[in-house]
Amino acid sequence: MQRQGRKRNTKNLSMAKVNFFVALLLISFLLLAPYLSISEVADNSVPIVSGLSWTFYKTSCPKLESIIRTQLKKVFDNDIGQAAGLLRLHFHDCFVQGCDGSVLLDGSASGPGEQQAPPNLSLRAKAFEIINDLRNRVEKACGRVVSCSDIVALAARDSVYLSGGPDYGIPLGRRDGLTFATVNATLQNLPPPFANATTILSMLATKNFDPTDVVALSGGHTVGISHCTSFTTRLYPTQDPTMDKTFANNLKVICPTVNSTNTTVMDIRSPNKFDNKYYVGLMNRQGLFTSDQDLYTDSRTRGIVTSFAINETLFIEKFVVSMIKMGQLSVLTGNNGEIRANCSVRNADNKSYLASVVEELPVEEVWSDL
């Protein structure tokens, strides 16, 4: 009797193990289902805009990428926070009027520049300084052949890589824009932190980004900081029910009032490392902005967030694709635009640049130009 009882117990235990593994496989399949559907897109190569090239400066400035990466490594060794600032600068440039370096331009007598628009007031001043410093280093090595907009794109890529993210190639050959966008145009093209998924998906659809692109690009929030005023409306006067209570209470310590001037990290798990922990935070209701958390709340993007949270390789793969697409938005190439001598000023307004051009030209050429 005891032997038969032991046999039955052993058999029941074996069946329990089988059922456990079957259940585990089923759960794994369900979790990976979004991954399987999204990864099919990853095999398609990103089309390259005419005028851009993977090897654009191979002859004219062969050390370009080495110059930028070497200098940025020094900058980030001193302050890794600058990586997020440069990445954000690229986003804010490309979303408004295309990747033409227009966000770098100072305002003029005709009106305020893009930097004066509310979404850009929190761009790091140091980021602009770093870009100008890189431009000077590149010009010293190669002459005036590399645009400021290409330098911004390369600095963003290296910010991702030097923060622990992927290393990937980007097409180059952009020219710098001759004008900056109006404040209203800037506002209309940069999703605010209080925007919901519907607003973000609609805004980015006009730029040919699909939901996977939107969620992947939002992953840039895995590094960097935010000002309290960008999210305190989720804390006061009443707490947003989609925000984890402990997370909210911790934020209230950092941001004690709705108008607090303090800052906090975007990703509480690994704020200075480029990884997929941002999506883990969204699954735990720890997204800082409404525009972040609603990506997990909304059924159209929830599965993509989940896929990126459980598979960092998939996130990296899709982020690279989306960044290459973003980096080609409305670019100027060939004879369109210019290569600025000073990233913050158009050549036509740069008296020191015009003076140097005059000095370099023969007398007869100067006369004919005048």
C-alpha positions as CSV (number, residue, x, y, z in Angstrom):
1,M,0.0,0.0,0.0
2,Q,2.8,2.4,1.0
3,R,4.7,1.5,-2.3
4,Q,1.6,2.1,-4.4
5,G,1.0,5.4,-2.6
6,R,4.6,6.4,-3.3
7,K,4.2,5.5,-7.0
8,R,1.0,7.6,-7.2
9,N,2.8,10.5,-5.5
10,T,5.7,10.2,-7.9
11,K,3.4,10.1,-10.9
12,N,1.5,13.1,-9.6
13,L,4.7,15.0,-9.1
14,S,5.9,14.1,-12.6
15,M,2.5,15.3,-14.1
16,A,2.8,18.5,-12.1
17,K,6.3,19.1,-13.5
18,V,5.0,18.5,-17.0
19,N,2.1,20.9,-16.5
20,F,4.5,23.5,-15.0
21,F,6.8,23.4,-18.0
22,V,3.8,23.5,-20.5
23,A,2.5,26.5,-18.7
24,L,5.9,28.1,-18.7
25,L,6.3,27.5,-22.4
26,L,2.8,29.0,-23.0
27,I,3.6,32.1,-21.0
28,S,6.9,32.5,-22.8
29,F,5.1,32.3,-26.2
30,L,2.5,34.9,-25.1
31,L,5.3,37.2,-23.9
32,L,7.3,36.8,-27.1
33,A,4.4,37.1,-29.5
34,P,4.7,40.9,-29.9
35,Y,8.5,40.3,-30.4
36,L,7.9,37.9,-33.2
37,S,5.5,40.3,-35.0
38,I,7.7,43.3,-34.6
39,S,11.1,41.7,-35.5
40,E,9.9,40.9,-39.0
41,V,10.3,44.6,-39.8
42,A,13.8,44.7,-38.5
43,D,15.2,42.8,-41.5
44,N,14.2,45.6,-43.9
45,S,17.0,48.1,-44.6
46,V,16.3,51.7,-44.0
47,P,16.1,53.7,-47.3
48,I,18.8,56.3,-47.7
49,V,17.8,59.8,-48.9
50,S,19.3,60.8,-52.2
51,G,22.4,63.0,-51.5
52,L,23.4,61.2,-48.3
53,S,25.9,58.4,-48.1
54,W,27.4,56.0,-45.5
55,T,30.9,57.1,-46.7
56,F,30.3,60.8,-47.5
57,Y,33.5,62.1,-45.9
58,K,35.7,59.2,-46.7
59,T,37.9,61.4,-48.8
60,S,37.3,64.9,-47.6
61,C,37.5,64.2,-43.9
62,P,38.5,60.6,-43.2
63,K,39.1,61.2,-39.5
64,L,35.8,62.9,-38.9
65,E,34.2,60.2,-36.7
66,S,37.4,59.5,-34.8
67,I,37.8,63.2,-33.9
68,I,34.2,63.5,-32.6
69,R,34.2,60.2,-30.7
70,T,37.6,60.9,-29.1
71,Q,36.6,64.3,-27.8
72,L,33.2,63.2,-26.6
73,K,34.7,60.3,-24.6
74,K,36.7,63.0,-22.8
75,V,33.6,65.1,-22.2
76,F,31.5,62.1,-20.9
77,D,34.3,60.8,-18.7
78,N,34.0,64.2,-16.9
79,D,30.2,64.4,-17.1
80,I,28.2,61.5,-18.6
81,G,25.0,63.7,-18.3
82,Q,26.1,65.6,-21.4
83,A,25.3,62.5,-23.5
84,A,21.6,62.9,-22.9
85,G,21.8,66.6,-23.7
86,L,23.4,65.9,-27.1
87,L,20.9,63.1,-27.9
88,R,18.0,65.4,-27.1
89,L,19.5,68.2,-29.2
90,H,19.4,65.9,-32.3
91,F,15.7,65.0,-31.6
92,H,14.7,68.6,-31.2
93,D,16.5,69.6,-34.4
94,C,15.1,66.8,-36.6
95,F,11.5,67.0,-35.4
96,V,11.3,70.7,-36.3
97,Q,11.9,71.6,-40.0
98,G,14.1,68.5,-40.4
99,C,17.7,67.7,-39.5
100,D,19.2,70.9,-40.7
101,G,20.9,72.3,-37.6
102,S,18.2,75.0,-37.4
103,V,17.9,74.5,-33.6
104,L,21.5,75.7,-33.3
105,L,20.8,79.1,-34.9
106,D,20.5,82.2,-32.6
107,G,17.4,84.4,-33.0
108,S,17.6,87.5,-35.1
109,A,16.0,90.9,-35.5
110,S,13.2,89.1,-37.5
111,G,12.2,87.1,-34.4
112,P,13.2,84.6,-31.8
113,G,14.9,81.4,-32.9
114,E,13.9,77.8,-32.1
115,Q,15.9,77.9,-28.9
116,Q,13.4,80.5,-27.5
117,A,10.4,78.2,-27.9
118,P,9.2,76.6,-24.6
119,P,10.1,73.0,-25.5
120,N,13.7,74.1,-26.1
121,L,14.3,76.3,-23.1
122,S,15.5,73.3,-21.2
123,L,18.0,72.2,-23.8
124,R,21.5,72.2,-22.2
125,A,23.6,75.2,-22.9
126,K,26.6,73.0,-22.7
127,A,25.3,70.9,-25.6
128,F,25.5,73.9,-27.9
129,E,29.0,74.6,-26.7
130,I,30.1,71.0,-27.3
131,I,28.8,71.1,-30.9
132,N,30.7,74.3,-31.6
133,D,33.8,72.9,-30.1
134,L,33.5,69.8,-32.2
135,R,33.0,71.9,-35.4
136,N,36.2,73.8,-34.7
137,R,38.1,70.6,-34.1
138,V,36.8,69.1,-37.4
139,E,37.5,72.3,-39.4
140,K,41.1,72.4,-38.0
141,A,41.6,68.9,-39.3
142,C,39.7,68.9,-42.6
143,G,38.8,72.5,-43.5
144,R,35.2,73.7,-43.7
145,V,33.7,70.6,-45.3
146,V,31.5,69.1,-42.6
147,S,28.1,70.6,-41.7
148,C,26.9,71.4,-38.2
149,S,23.9,69.2,-38.8
150,D,26.1,66.2,-39.5
151,I,28.1,66.9,-36.4
152,V,24.9,67.0,-34.3
153,A,23.9,63.6,-35.8
154,L,27.2,62.0,-35.1
155,A,27.3,63.4,-31.6
156,A,23.9,61.9,-30.9
157,R,25.0,58.5,-32.2
158,D,28.2,58.6,-30.1
159,S,26.2,59.7,-27.0
160,V,24.2,56.5,-27.3
161,Y,27.3,54.4,-27.8
162,L,29.4,55.9,-25.1
163,S,26.5,55.5,-22.7
164,G,26.5,51.8,-23.2
165,G,24.2,51.6,-26.2
166,P,24.8,50.3,-29.7
167,D,27.4,51.5,-32.2
168,Y,25.8,52.0,-35.6
169,G,26.5,53.7,-38.9
170,I,24.5,56.8,-40.0
171,P,24.3,58.3,-43.5
172,L,26.0,61.7,-43.8
173,G,26.0,64.6,-46.2
174,R,23.4,66.9,-44.6
175,R,23.6,70.7,-45.2
176,D,22.8,73.4,-42.7
177,G,19.5,75.2,-43.1
178,L,19.4,78.9,-43.9
179,T,16.4,79.7,-41.6
180,F,15.0,78.7,-38.3
181,A,11.5,77.7,-37.5
182,T,9.0,80.0,-35.7
183,V,8.1,79.4,-32.1
184,N,4.7,78.2,-33.2
185,A,6.1,75.7,-35.7
186,T,8.4,74.4,-33.0
187,L,5.5,73.9,-30.6
188,Q,3.5,72.1,-33.2
189,N,6.3,69.6,-34.0
190,L,7.6,68.7,-30.5
191,P,5.2,66.5,-28.4
192,P,4.8,67.9,-24.9
193,P,5.4,65.8,-21.8
194,F,1.7,65.9,-21.0
195,A,0.6,64.5,-24.4
196,N,-1.1,61.1,-24.5
197,A,-0.4,58.3,-26.8
198,T,-3.0,59.3,-29.3
199,T,-1.5,62.8,-29.7
200,I,2.1,61.4,-30.0
201,L,1.1,58.7,-32.5
202,S,-0.8,61.3,-34.6
203,M,2.0,63.8,-34.5
204,L,4.7,61.4,-35.5
205,A,2.6,59.6,-38.1
206,T,2.9,62.9,-40.1
207,K,6.6,62.2,-40.2
208,N,6.0,58.6,-41.4
209,F,6.8,57.0,-38.0
210,D,4.7,54.0,-37.0
211,P,3.9,52.9,-33.4
212,T,7.1,50.8,-33.2
213,D,9.2,53.9,-34.2
214,V,7.4,56.0,-31.6
215,V,8.0,53.6,-28.8
216,A,11.6,53.0,-29.8
217,L,12.5,56.7,-30.1
218,S,10.9,57.3,-26.7
219,G,13.5,54.9,-25.4
220,G,15.9,57.9,-25.5
221,H,14.5,58.7,-22.1
222,T,16.5,55.8,-20.7
223,V,19.2,58.5,-20.0
224,G,19.1,62.0,-18.8
225,I,17.1,64.2,-16.4
226,S,13.9,66.1,-16.3
227,H,12.7,69.3,-14.6
228,C,10.0,68.9,-12.1
229,T,7.7,71.3,-13.9
230,S,7.4,68.7,-16.8
231,F,5.5,66.3,-14.7
232,T,4.3,67.8,-11.4
233,T,0.8,68.2,-12.8
234,R,0.7,64.4,-12.3
235,L,1.4,64.9,-8.6
236,Y,-0.6,68.0,-7.7
237,P,-3.3,68.7,-6.7
238,T,-4.2,65.0,-7.1
239,Q,-2.0,62.1,-8.0
240,D,-2.3,60.5,-11.4
241,P,-3.8,57.1,-10.8
242,T,-1.6,55.6,-13.5
243,M,1.5,56.4,-11.4
244,D,2.9,54.0,-8.9
245,K,2.2,55.3,-5.4
246,T,5.7,54.8,-4.0
247,F,7.2,56.3,-7.1
248,A,4.9,59.3,-6.7
249,N,5.8,59.8,-3.1
250,N,9.5,59.7,-3.8
251,L,8.9,62.3,-6.6
252,K,7.0,64.6,-4.1
253,V,10.1,64.7,-1.9
254,I,12.2,65.9,-4.9
255,C,9.5,68.2,-6.2
256,P,7.6,69.5,-3.1
257,T,5.6,72.0,-5.1
258,V,4.0,72.1,-8.6
259,N,6.5,74.9,-9.6
260,S,9.6,73.3,-8.1
261,T,12.8,74.0,-10.0
262,N,14.5,70.7,-9.1
263,T,15.4,67.9,-11.5
264,T,15.3,64.1,-11.3
265,V,16.5,61.2,-13.4
266,M,14.3,59.9,-16.2
267,D,15.1,56.2,-15.5
268,I,15.5,55.3,-11.8
269,R,17.1,51.9,-12.5
270,S,20.1,53.0,-14.7
271,P,19.9,56.7,-15.3
272,N,23.3,57.1,-17.1
273,K,23.2,53.8,-19.1
274,F,21.6,53.4,-22.4
275,D,19.5,50.2,-22.0
276,N,15.9,49.0,-21.9
277,K,15.2,49.7,-18.3
278,Y,13.0,52.7,-19.3
279,Y,10.4,50.2,-20.5
280,V,10.7,48.1,-17.3
281,G,9.8,51.3,-15.5
282,L,6.8,51.8,-17.7
283,M,5.5,48.3,-16.9
284,N,5.9,49.2,-13.2
285,R,4.0,52.5,-13.7
286,Q,7.1,54.5,-13.1
287,G,7.1,56.6,-16.3
288,L,7.9,60.2,-15.5
289,F,5.8,61.9,-18.2
290,T,2.3,61.2,-19.3
291,S,3.8,60.8,-22.8
292,D,5.9,58.0,-21.4
293,Q,3.4,56.1,-19.2
294,D,0.6,56.3,-21.7
295,L,2.6,54.2,-24.1
296,Y,2.1,51.3,-21.7
297,T,-1.5,52.3,-20.9
298,D,-2.6,52.5,-24.5
299,S,-3.5,49.2,-26.2
300,R,-1.8,50.2,-29.5
301,T,1.6,50.5,-27.9
302,R,1.4,48.4,-24.8
303,G,2.6,45.2,-26.5
304,I,5.6,47.0,-28.0
305,V,6.6,48.4,-24.6
306,T,6.4,44.9,-23.1
307,S,8.5,43.4,-26.0
308,F,11.2,46.0,-25.5
309,A,11.2,45.5,-21.7
310,I,11.7,41.7,-21.9
311,N,14.1,41.8,-24.9
312,E,16.8,44.5,-24.9
313,T,18.3,43.2,-28.2
314,L,14.9,43.9,-29.9
315,F,14.8,47.4,-28.5
316,I,18.3,48.2,-29.6
317,E,17.5,46.8,-33.1
318,K,14.4,48.9,-33.5
319,F,16.0,52.0,-31.9
320,V,18.8,52.0,-34.5
321,V,16.3,51.7,-37.4
322,S,14.1,54.5,-36.0
323,M,17.1,56.8,-35.3
324,I,18.4,56.4,-38.9
325,K,14.9,57.2,-40.2
326,M,14.6,60.2,-37.9
327,G,18.1,61.4,-38.9
328,Q,17.0,61.8,-42.5
329,L,13.8,63.9,-41.9
330,S,13.6,66.7,-44.5
331,V,17.4,66.9,-44.8
332,L,19.1,69.4,-47.1
333,T,21.7,68.0,-49.5
334,G,23.9,69.0,-52.4
335,N,23.5,72.7,-53.3
336,N,20.7,73.2,-50.8
337,G,21.6,74.9,-47.5
338,E,25.2,75.6,-46.5
339,I,28.1,74.5,-44.4
340,R,28.1,77.0,-41.5
341,A,31.4,78.6,-40.4
342,N,29.7,79.2,-37.0
343,C,26.9,76.7,-36.0
344,S,24.8,79.4,-34.4
345,V,24.9,81.9,-37.3
346,R,24.1,81.7,-41.0
347,N,27.1,82.4,-43.2
348,A,25.2,85.4,-44.7
349,D,25.0,87.0,-41.2
350,N,28.6,86.0,-40.2
351,K,30.7,89.1,-40.7
352,S,33.9,87.4,-39.6
353,Y,33.3,84.5,-42.1
354,L,32.5,86.9,-45.0
355,A,35.7,88.8,-44.2
356,S,37.8,85.7,-44.3
357,V,36.2,84.7,-47.6
358,V,37.0,88.1,-49.1
359,E,40.6,87.8,-47.9
360,E,41.0,84.4,-49.5
361,L,39.6,85.4,-53.0
362,P,41.7,87.1,-55.7
363,V,40.9,90.8,-56.3
364,E,39.0,90.2,-59.6
365,E,36.8,87.5,-58.0
366,V,36.0,89.8,-55.0
367,W,34.9,92.5,-57.4
368,S,32.7,90.3,-59.5
369,D,31.1,88.9,-56.4
370,L,30.3,92.4,-55.1
